Structures are given as structure tokens and as C-alpha cells.
């Protein structure tokens, strides 16, 4: 009996979270193709309109990034990831968070206590859904990433609650190999 009640309560909480935070299909997908501006090093601001982004991004990424949707909680492949590396904006490639700033918040989405750099994100008041929150957007392409709350761990006390569908991840070893490969290629020139 207690188990049935707990399962029912968990189901209701899941429905409430989806209602409060919006919905997407919950499938974790990457953009179908990358924009020509996708870069891990270019910091120039992007000003494409939503119809241009819609041609490039997968429906799941477009829904969250450009229409300010939210993926279903507990569906992101990055929520419990312990891999070491860097999280980038899936829309434009902008570096957003290091894995050493990631922690388990239990909220259902990947959580970080600080961005790579204050310029890598934009924060703005969000009064949607009858709440006042702080929206987090990519500092390069202004795509919606999630929200920041003041209930996180030290040293910042912040919880950047980010939709995993708008994140790309590159393992530290992969990035190191690419860097060393470029270094060798440049030395041979």
C-alpha cells in the first residue's frame, strides 16, 4: 500500500514538474547538423532569427533553445554523467560549464555551481508560468539554457539548472588529443 502511494506521488510530482517547467519529447538528441558558426573558440555574437535556427536545429533542441521550452526531468544523458571535460552550447558551440563545476542536485536536470566565465552566459528575469526566476541563456547565441537558483552548494551557492538537450560535451582527453594533433600539424608546416 505504501509503495503504491509513493509511486502515485512520484507520478504526480513528475506531471507537476512538466507542467511547471514546460515539456519536450524528452529524447536526448543533438542538432541534426551544426550551423556554419558553430565553434568552440569563436566568441563573436550570433544574431540569427528563429526561422534560420529552425532549419539547422533538431526539433528537440529548437523547442528548448529558441522557444524557451524545457526537456522532461530525469531524461538527460548528462544528468548523472561523471565524465571530465567541457559542456558547450549545442546551438553555437560556446563553452559554458566545466565538469568540475557539475554536481548532483537531484532536480532532474544537469546542475552546475558556476559557468566557465561570466561572459559565457546571459542572465535575465523570467516571469513566465506565474513565477519569477532568472533565465540563463548562451552568451554567444542567446539560446535558452535553463534557470539559475540560489540553492546550490559552496563556493557560489548557485544552481544552474540546465536542459541537457542544449548541451554538447567533449571529454577532456578528446580535446587534448585534438589540441596535440593541431600542434603537431602546425609544427610540420
C-alpha positions in Angstrom: 0.0 0.0 0.0 2.8 2.4 1.0 4.6 1.6 -2.2 1.5 2.3 -4.3 1.1 5.7 -2.6 4.8 6.6 -3.1 4.6 5.7 -6.8 1.4 7.7 -7.2 3.1 10.7 -5.5 6.2 10.4 -7.7 4.0 10.3 -10.8 2.1 13.4 -9.7 5.3 15.2 -8.9 6.6 14.4 -12.4 3.5 15.7 -14.0 3.7 18.9 -11.9 7.3 19.4 -12.9 6.5 19.0 -16.6 3.5 21.4 -16.2 5.6 24.0 -14.3 8.7 23.8 -16.5 7.2 23.1 -19.9 7.6 19.9 -21.9 9.6 18.5 -24.8 9.6 14.9 -26.1 12.4 14.0 -23.6 14.5 12.3 -26.3 18.2 13.3 -26.0 19.3 14.3 -29.4 22.0 16.5 -30.9 21.3 19.0 -33.6 20.8 17.3 -37.0 23.5 19.5 -38.4 25.7 22.2 -37.0 25.5 25.8 -38.1 28.4 27.2 -40.0 29.0 29.5 -37.0 29.3 26.5 -34.6 32.7 26.9 -32.9 34.4 26.2 -29.5 36.7 29.2 -30.0 34.8 32.0 -31.8 33.3 34.4 -29.4 31.5 36.7 -31.9 27.9 37.2 -31.1 25.3 35.5 -33.4 22.1 37.2 -34.4 20.2 34.6 -36.5 16.4 34.7 -36.4 14.4 31.7 -35.2 13.4 30.6 -38.7 17.1 30.3 -39.6 17.8 28.3 -36.4 14.8 26.1 -37.1 16.3 25.0 -40.4 19.5 23.9 -38.6 18.5 22.5 -35.2 16.7 19.3 -34.4 13.1 19.8 -33.2 14.0 19.0 -29.6 16.9 21.4 -29.4 14.9 24.1 -31.2 12.0 23.8 -28.8 14.2 24.3 -25.8 16.9 26.7 -27.2 14.8 29.0 -29.3 11.2 28.6 -27.9 12.3 28.5 -24.2 10.9 25.0 -23.7 12.1 22.5 -21.1 13.0 18.9 -21.5 11.3 16.4 -19.3 13.1 15.9 -15.9 15.4 12.9 -15.4 15.8 12.4 -19.2 19.2 14.0 -19.9 22.1 11.8 -20.5 24.2 14.4 -18.8 22.3 14.5 -15.5 24.4 11.8 -13.8 27.5 12.0 -16.0 30.8 11.9 -14.2 32.9 12.3 -17.3 35.7 15.0 -17.2 35.5 17.7 -19.8 33.6 20.7 -21.0 30.0 21.4 -21.7 29.2 23.6 -24.8 26.1 25.2 -26.2 24.6 22.7 -28.6 23.4 25.5 -30.8 26.6 27.5 -31.3 29.5 25.7 -29.6 30.1 28.3 -27.0 31.9 26.9 -23.9 29.5 27.1 -20.9 30.5 24.8 -18.0 33.4 22.6 -16.9 32.6 19.2 -15.5 34.3 20.1 -12.2 31.5 22.6 -11.6 28.8 20.0 -12.1 27.1 18.4 -9.1 24.2 16.1 -8.3 21.3 18.4 -7.3 18.5 15.8 -7.6 16.4 18.3 -9.5 16.2 16.2 -12.7 18.5 18.3 -14.9 22.2 18.7 -15.1 23.3 21.2 -12.5 26.4 23.4 -12.1 27.5 25.8 -9.4 29.3 28.2 -11.8 29.8 28.9 -15.6 33.2 28.8 -17.2 33.1 32.6 -17.4 30.5 35.2 -16.6 30.6 36.2 -20.3 29.7 32.7 -21.5 26.1 33.2 -20.2 23.5 35.9 -20.0 21.0 36.1 -17.1 17.6 37.8 -17.4 14.4 37.9 -15.3 11.8 35.4 -16.3 8.3 36.0 -15.1 6.7 33.2 -17.2 4.4 30.5 -15.7 3.4 32.7 -12.8 6.9 32.6 -11.2 9.8 35.0 -11.0 13.1 33.2 -11.9 16.4 34.0 -13.5 16.7 32.6 -17.0 20.1 31.5 -18.3 21.0 32.0 -21.9 24.1 31.3 -24.0 26.3 34.4 -24.1 27.0 34.0 -27.8 23.7 33.0 -29.5 21.2 33.9 -26.7 19.7 30.4 -26.8 17.7 29.4 -23.7 19.6 27.0 -21.5 17.6 26.9 -18.2 17.5 28.8 -15.0 19.7 29.7 -12.0 18.6 29.4 -8.4 20.3 30.4 -5.1 20.0 26.9 -3.5 23.3 25.5 -4.8 26.4 24.3 -3.0 29.5 26.3 -2.0 31.5 28.1 -3.2 28.8 30.1 -5.1 25.6 28.9 -3.5 24.1 28.8 -7.0 22.4 26.0 -9.0 22.5 26.5 -12.8 19.7 24.1 -13.7 20.4 23.4 -17.4 18.5 21.4 -20.1 20.8 18.6 -21.2 19.4 18.7 -24.8 21.0 22.1 -25.4 24.4 20.9 -24.2 27.2 19.3 -26.1 30.0 17.6 -24.2 33.6 17.0 -25.1 35.7 14.7 -22.9 39.0 16.3 -21.7 41.1 13.5 -23.3 39.4 14.1 -26.7 40.1 17.8 -26.5 43.7 17.2 -25.5 44.2 14.8 -28.5 42.7 17.4 -30.9 45.0 20.1 -29.4 48.1 18.0 -29.7 47.2 17.0 -33.2 46.9 20.6 -34.3 50.1 21.5 -32.5 52.0 18.7 -34.4 50.4 19.8 -37.7 51.4 23.4 -37.2 55.0 22.4 -36.2 55.3 20.5 -39.5 54.3 23.5 -41.6 
